[in-house]
Amino acid sequence: MSEDNKVHAEVRESFGKGHARRLRAAGKIPAVLYGHGTDPQHLALPGHQMSLLVRRANALLELDLAAGTQLALVKDVQKDPVHQIIEHIDLLVVRRGEKIAVDVPVVIVGEPQSGTIATLDSATVSLEVEATHIPENIEVDVEEKEDGYRVTAGDLVLPRGATLVTDPEALIVAVAIPLATLAAEEEIAEADAAVAEEQAEESAEETEGGESEASDSE
């Protein structure tokens, strides 16, 4: 585990909104640690370090507590909806070697064929993995893929030791021609058909006119 993931955690003895505000004003974030049948522990974590760590999904921390160290998984980050300031963090107790279920982000790499786009139908996929070997993301390569290309959860290349929890038939990525492009092509086709029909009518009228003149000359 990276040294950056080692976090000094202080046990909180005071609670309530007022105390939480004072903690945040002091550059700390209130948190709660729970799991494995242990009593919940209310903690104060360093604000700046945590704001960097939680940018990654499923961040695994090594908490430095007065009673010793403890591995913990970031399960939920609550933010102020306006200012996006972290207000509270939920941490789950994990142990080395145990497997846990996590939602891992899916990332598209590469560019599909010209005129098409690759769309994420599901931004995450659920996996069962070792707590200390959680992948940062799962990549889907769409380089030069054509319209109609589809990737389901069962098609994903998973890291060693990971087990798929998501339905294997669930659609993850699809490559298609944008609807706007299809609509534009349909309008062009309709316009071309209208022009062809008009030209055919004009040609028919000219033919009828020629036949009429020939008949009059007789």
C-alpha atoms as a printed R data frame, in Angstrom:
    type eleno elety resid chain resno       x       y       z
1   ATOM     1    CA   MET     A     1   0.000   0.000   0.000
2   ATOM     2    CA   SER     A     2   1.218   3.492  -0.829
3   ATOM     3    CA   GLU     A     3   2.462   5.743   1.967
4   ATOM     4    CA   ASP     A     4  -0.065   8.306   0.737
5   ATOM     5    CA   ASN     A     5  -2.875   6.018   1.895
6   ATOM     6    CA   LYS     A     6  -1.670   6.007   5.489
7   ATOM     7    CA   VAL     A     7  -3.938   8.366   7.396
8   ATOM     8    CA   HIS     A     8  -3.631   9.616  10.961
9   ATOM     9    CA   ALA     A     9  -7.072   9.336  12.562
10  ATOM    10    CA   GLU     A    10  -8.182  10.895  15.842
11  ATOM    11    CA   VAL     A    11 -11.001   9.373  17.884
12  ATOM    12    CA   ARG     A    12 -13.827  11.855  18.450
13  ATOM    13    CA   GLU     A    13 -15.492  12.122  21.825
14  ATOM    14    CA   SER     A    14 -17.842  14.981  20.898
15  ATOM    15    CA   PHE     A    15 -20.658  14.823  18.348
16  ATOM    16    CA   GLY     A    16 -23.370  16.964  16.780
17  ATOM    17    CA   LYS     A    17 -23.569  19.476  13.953
18  ATOM    18    CA   GLY     A    18 -21.810  22.195  15.922
19  ATOM    19    CA   HIS     A    19 -18.809  19.978  16.666
20  ATOM    20    CA   ALA     A    20 -18.690  18.817  13.030
21  ATOM    21    CA   ARG     A    21 -18.606  22.439  11.833
22  ATOM    22    CA   ARG     A    22 -15.749  23.225  14.214
23  ATOM    23    CA   LEU     A    23 -13.851  20.171  12.956
24  ATOM    24    CA   ARG     A    24 -14.221  21.257   9.337
25  ATOM    25    CA   ALA     A    25 -13.185  24.801  10.234
26  ATOM    26    CA   ALA     A    26 -10.012  23.280  11.698
27  ATOM    27    CA   GLY     A    27  -9.277  21.462   8.430
28  ATOM    28    CA   LYS     A    28 -10.553  18.059   9.552
29  ATOM    29    CA   ILE     A    29 -13.378  15.813   8.362
30  ATOM    30    CA   PRO     A    30 -15.724  13.861  10.641
31  ATOM    31    CA   ALA     A    31 -15.971  10.165   9.838
32  ATOM    32    CA   VAL     A    32 -17.347   6.922  11.213
33  ATOM    33    CA   LEU     A    33 -15.628   3.519  11.030
34  ATOM    34    CA   TYR     A    34 -17.766   0.370  11.249
35  ATOM    35    CA   GLY     A    35 -17.964  -3.277  10.188
36  ATOM    36    CA   HIS     A    36 -16.985  -6.834  11.188
37  ATOM    37    CA   GLY     A    37 -19.233  -6.619  14.235
38  ATOM    38    CA   THR     A    38 -17.170  -3.867  15.846
39  ATOM    39    CA   ASP     A    39 -18.682  -0.882  17.604
40  ATOM    40    CA   PRO     A    40 -18.731   2.201  15.360
41  ATOM    41    CA   GLN     A    41 -15.805   4.549  15.956
42  ATOM    42    CA   HIS     A    42 -16.241   8.263  15.380
43  ATOM    43    CA   LEU     A    43 -13.091   9.766  13.908
44  ATOM    44    CA   ALA     A    44 -11.564  13.017  12.712
45  ATOM    45    CA   LEU     A    45  -9.480  12.769   9.524
46  ATOM    46    CA   PRO     A    46  -7.070  15.261   7.885
47  ATOM    47    CA   GLY     A    47  -9.147  17.279   5.414
48  ATOM    48    CA   HIS     A    48  -6.640  18.025   2.646
49  ATOM    49    CA   GLN     A    49  -5.257  14.484   2.491
50  ATOM    50    CA   MET     A    50  -8.737  12.955   2.396
51  ATOM    51    CA   SER     A    51  -9.946  15.331  -0.321
52  ATOM    52    CA   LEU     A    52  -7.143  13.947  -2.505
53  ATOM    53    CA   LEU     A    53  -7.647  10.288  -1.576
54  ATOM    54    CA   VAL     A    54 -11.401  10.160  -2.179
55  ATOM    55    CA   ARG     A    55 -10.976  11.294  -5.788
56  ATOM    56    CA   ARG     A    56 -10.352   7.635  -6.502
57  ATOM    57    CA   ALA     A    57 -13.291   5.249  -6.189
58  ATOM    58    CA   ASN     A    58 -13.002   2.611  -3.444
59  ATOM    59    CA   ALA     A    59  -9.996   4.232  -1.775
60  ATOM    60    CA   LEU     A    60  -8.347   1.862   0.707
61  ATOM    61    CA   LEU     A    61  -6.826   3.516   3.775
62  ATOM    62    CA   GLU     A    62  -4.475   2.389   6.489
63  ATOM    63    CA   LEU     A    63  -5.715   4.256   9.541
64  ATOM    64    CA   ASP     A    64  -3.204   5.138  12.225
65  ATOM    65    CA   LEU     A    65  -5.227   4.966  15.447
66  ATOM    66    CA   ALA     A    66  -4.147   5.187  19.069
67  ATOM    67    CA   ALA     A    67  -4.961   1.475  19.443
68  ATOM    68    CA   GLY     A    68  -2.988   0.496  16.318
69  ATOM    69    CA   THR     A    69  -3.503   0.405  12.561
70  ATOM    70    CA   GLN     A    70  -6.687  -0.588  10.752
71  ATOM    71    CA   LEU     A    71  -7.477  -1.085   7.076
72  ATOM    72    CA   ALA     A    72 -10.612   0.747   5.970
73  ATOM    73    CA   LEU     A    73 -12.473   1.169   2.698
74  ATOM    74    CA   VAL     A    74 -14.120   4.487   1.838
75  ATOM    75    CA   LYS     A    75 -17.783   3.513   1.393
76  ATOM    76    CA   ASP     A    76 -19.528   6.881   1.211
77  ATOM    77    CA   VAL     A    77 -18.520  10.523   0.912
78  ATOM    78    CA   GLN     A    78 -21.141  13.116   1.808
79  ATOM    79    CA   LYS     A    79 -20.604  16.573   0.301
80  ATOM    80    CA   ASP     A    80 -22.301  19.930   0.549
81  ATOM    81    CA   PRO     A    81 -24.418  20.074  -2.638
82  ATOM    82    CA   VAL     A    82 -23.559  23.725  -3.291
83  ATOM    83    CA   HIS     A    83 -19.923  24.145  -2.242
84  ATOM    84    CA   GLN     A    84 -18.886  20.482  -2.722
85  ATOM    85    CA   ILE     A    85 -17.109  20.516   0.640
86  ATOM    86    CA   ILE     A    86 -16.734  17.061   2.214
87  ATOM    87    CA   GLU     A    87 -19.021  16.962   5.236
88  ATOM    88    CA   HIS     A    88 -18.701  13.337   6.364
89  ATOM    89    CA   ILE     A    89 -17.066  10.049   5.361
90  ATOM    90    CA   ASP     A    90 -18.212   6.496   6.053
91  ATOM    91    CA   LEU     A    91 -15.442   3.895   6.388
92  ATOM    92    CA   LEU     A    92 -15.769   0.122   6.346
93  ATOM    93    CA   VAL     A    93 -13.425  -2.117   8.355
94  ATOM    94    CA   VAL     A    94 -11.658  -4.597   6.039
95  ATOM    95    CA   ARG     A    95  -9.036  -7.284   6.598
96  ATOM    96    CA   ARG     A    96  -6.180  -8.429   4.430
97  ATOM    97    CA   GLY     A    97  -7.120 -11.408   2.283
98  ATOM    98    CA   GLU     A    98 -10.883 -11.008   2.596
99  ATOM    99    CA   LYS     A    99 -13.042 -10.501  -0.467
100 ATOM   100    CA   ILE     A   100 -15.505  -7.637  -0.696
101 ATOM   101    CA   ALA     A   101 -18.085  -6.469  -3.250
102 ATOM   102    CA   VAL     A   102 -17.314  -3.098  -4.828
103 ATOM   103    CA   ASP     A   103 -18.523  -1.030  -7.766
104 ATOM   104    CA   VAL     A   104 -15.569  -0.346 -10.064
105 ATOM   105    CA   PRO     A   105 -15.649   2.445 -12.692
106 ATOM   106    CA   VAL     A   106 -15.602   1.471 -16.384
107 ATOM   107    CA   VAL     A   107 -13.336   3.538 -18.658
108 ATOM   108    CA   ILE     A   108 -13.508   3.689 -22.460
109 ATOM   109    CA   VAL     A   109 -10.148   3.778 -24.264
110 ATOM   110    CA   GLY     A   110  -9.475   4.287 -27.968
111 ATOM   111    CA   GLU     A   111 -11.601   5.834 -30.714
112 ATOM   112    CA   PRO     A   112 -14.307   3.967 -32.666
113 ATOM   113    CA   GLN     A   113 -14.666   4.284 -36.435
114 ATOM   114    CA   SER     A   114 -15.291   7.746 -37.860
115 ATOM   115    CA   GLY     A   115 -18.928   8.765 -37.673
116 ATOM   116    CA   THR     A   116 -19.692   6.643 -34.608
117 ATOM   117    CA   ILE     A   117 -19.554   7.230 -30.863
118 ATOM   118    CA   ALA     A   118 -18.950   4.897 -27.923
119 ATOM   119    CA   THR     A   119 -21.460   5.226 -25.090
120 ATOM   120    CA   LEU     A   120 -21.226   3.949 -21.530
121 ATOM   121    CA   ASP     A   121 -24.520   2.264 -20.733
122 ATOM   122    CA   SER     A   122 -23.245   1.480 -17.228
123 ATOM   123    CA   ALA     A   123 -20.557   3.623 -15.614
124 ATOM   124    CA   THR     A   124 -19.594   0.939 -13.080
125 ATOM   125    CA   VAL     A   125 -19.494  -2.830 -12.786
126 ATOM   126    CA   SER     A   126 -19.875  -4.782  -9.545
127 ATOM   127    CA   LEU     A   127 -17.014  -7.126  -8.675
128 ATOM   128    CA   GLU     A   128 -15.942  -9.297  -5.788
129 ATOM   129    CA   VAL     A   129 -12.237  -8.723  -5.157
130 ATOM   130    CA   GLU     A   130  -9.642  -8.896  -2.427
131 ATOM   131    CA   ALA     A   131  -9.823  -5.800  -0.260
132 ATOM   132    CA   THR     A   132  -6.158  -5.017  -0.896
133 ATOM   133    CA   HIS     A   133  -6.385  -5.579  -4.667
134 ATOM   134    CA   ILE     A   134  -9.261  -3.373  -5.787
135 ATOM   135    CA   PRO     A   135  -8.724  -2.284  -9.411
136 ATOM   136    CA   GLU     A   136  -8.861   1.452 -10.060
137 ATOM   137    CA   ASN     A   137 -11.032   0.855 -13.131
138 ATOM   138    CA   ILE     A   138 -11.924  -1.622 -15.872
139 ATOM   139    CA   GLU     A   139 -10.952  -0.592 -19.404
140 ATOM   140    CA   VAL     A   140 -12.975  -1.237 -22.565
141 ATOM   141    CA   ASP     A   141 -11.031  -0.787 -25.825
142 ATOM   142    CA   VAL     A   142 -13.184   0.558 -28.675
143 ATOM   143    CA   GLU     A   143 -10.357   1.403 -31.086
144 ATOM   144    CA   GLU     A   144 -11.721   1.274 -34.675
145 ATOM   145    CA   LYS     A   145 -14.878  -0.541 -33.550
146 ATOM   146    CA   GLU     A   146 -17.857  -0.094 -35.898
147 ATOM   147    CA   ASP     A   147 -21.541   0.682 -35.536
148 ATOM   148    CA   GLY     A   148 -23.298  -2.106 -33.634
149 ATOM   149    CA   TYR     A   149 -20.317  -3.143 -31.501
150 ATOM   150    CA   ARG     A   150 -21.465  -4.053 -27.973
151 ATOM   151    CA   VAL     A   151 -19.708  -5.066 -24.793
152 ATOM   152    CA   THR     A   152 -21.623  -6.800 -21.997
153 ATOM   153    CA   ALA     A   153 -20.432  -7.329 -18.439
154 ATOM   154    CA   GLY     A   154 -19.538 -10.906 -19.321
155 ATOM   155    CA   ASP     A   155 -17.195  -9.654 -22.068
156 ATOM   156    CA   LEU     A   156 -15.078  -7.550 -19.704
157 ATOM   157    CA   VAL     A   157 -11.478  -8.537 -19.037
158 ATOM   158    CA   LEU     A   158 -11.244  -8.693 -15.261
159 ATOM   159    CA   PRO     A   159  -8.081  -8.565 -13.143
160 ATOM   160    CA   ARG     A   160  -6.805 -11.814 -11.708
161 ATOM   161    CA   GLY     A   161  -8.786 -12.939  -8.679
162 ATOM   162    CA   ALA     A   162 -11.818 -10.758  -9.436
163 ATOM   163    CA   THR     A   163 -15.291 -12.273  -9.790
164 ATOM   164    CA   LEU     A   164 -18.139 -10.633 -11.695
165 ATOM   165    CA   VAL     A   165 -21.221  -9.794  -9.606
166 ATOM   166    CA   THR     A   166 -23.096  -7.759 -12.241
167 ATOM   167    CA   ASP     A   167 -25.416  -9.716 -14.581
168 ATOM   168    CA   PRO     A   168 -23.136 -10.989 -17.402
169 ATOM   169    CA   GLU     A   169 -25.791  -9.964 -19.963
170 ATOM   170    CA   ALA     A   170 -25.892  -6.341 -18.770
171 ATOM   171    CA   LEU     A   171 -24.861  -3.895 -21.501
172 ATOM   172    CA   ILE     A   172 -21.774  -1.862 -20.576
173 ATOM   173    CA   VAL     A   173 -20.590  -0.134 -23.782
174 ATOM   174    CA   ALA     A   174 -22.202   0.329 -27.193
175 ATOM   175    CA   VAL     A   175 -20.824   1.855 -30.398
176 ATOM   176    CA   ALA     A   176 -23.384   3.488 -32.670
177 ATOM   177    CA   ILE     A   177 -23.985   6.255 -35.183
178 ATOM   178    CA   PRO     A   178 -25.338   9.322 -33.325
179 ATOM   179    CA   LEU     A   179 -29.083   9.875 -33.671
180 ATOM   180    CA   ALA     A   180 -28.460  13.397 -34.985
181 ATOM   181    CA   THR     A   181 -26.338  11.956 -37.788
182 ATOM   182    CA   LEU     A   182 -28.983   9.359 -38.613
183 ATOM   183    CA   ALA     A   183 -31.665  12.061 -38.672
184 ATOM   184    CA   ALA     A   184 -29.535  14.250 -40.966
185 ATOM   185    CA   GLU     A   185 -28.887  11.309 -43.302
186 ATOM   186    CA   GLU     A   186 -32.611  10.548 -43.373
187 ATOM   187    CA   GLU     A   187 -33.403  14.182 -44.249
188 ATOM   188    CA   ILE     A   188 -30.821  14.113 -47.055
189 ATOM   189    CA   ALA     A   189 -32.250  10.837 -48.379
190 ATOM   190    CA   GLU     A   190 -35.782  12.294 -48.306
191 ATOM   191    CA   ALA     A   191 -34.585  15.461 -50.083
192 ATOM   192    CA   ASP     A   192 -32.800  13.374 -52.735
193 ATOM   193    CA   ALA     A   193 -35.936  11.281 -53.224
194 ATOM   194    CA   ALA     A   194 -38.054  14.422 -53.606
195 ATOM   195    CA   VAL     A   195 -35.636  15.858 -56.200
196 ATOM   196    CA   ALA     A   196 -35.597  12.561 -58.105
197 ATOM   197    CA   GLU     A   197 -39.401  12.441 -58.059
198 ATOM   198    CA   GLU     A   198 -39.624  16.040 -59.305
199 ATOM   199    CA   GLN     A   199 -37.131  15.342 -62.077
200 ATOM   200    CA   ALA     A   200 -39.070  12.232 -63.081
201 ATOM   201    CA   GLU     A   201 -42.298  14.245 -63.235
202 ATOM   202    CA   GLU     A   202 -40.628  16.957 -65.339
203 ATOM   203    CA   SER     A   203 -39.202  14.311 -67.650
204 ATOM   204    CA   ALA     A   204 -42.627  12.711 -67.996
205 ATOM   205    CA   GLU     A   205 -44.210  16.090 -68.796
206 ATOM   206    CA   GLU     A   206 -41.567  16.812 -71.429
207 ATOM   207    CA   THR     A   207 -42.179  13.409 -73.010
208 ATOM   208    CA   GLU     A   208 -45.937  13.985 -73.068
209 ATOM   209    CA   GLY     A   209 -45.389  17.469 -74.545
210 ATOM   210    CA   GLY     A   210 -43.189  16.085 -77.300
211 ATOM   211    CA   GLU     A   211 -45.716  13.412 -78.181
212 ATOM   212    CA   SER     A   212 -48.489  16.037 -78.304
213 ATOM   213    CA   GLU     A   213 -46.510  18.289 -80.671
214 ATOM   214    CA   ALA     A   214 -45.772  15.345 -82.948
215 ATOM   215    CA   SER     A   215 -49.455  14.463 -83.036
216 ATOM   216    CA   ASP     A   216 -50.451  18.045 -83.952
217 ATOM   217    CA   SER     A   217 -47.917  18.180 -86.792
218 ATOM   218    CA   GLU     A   218 -49.507  15.122 -88.330
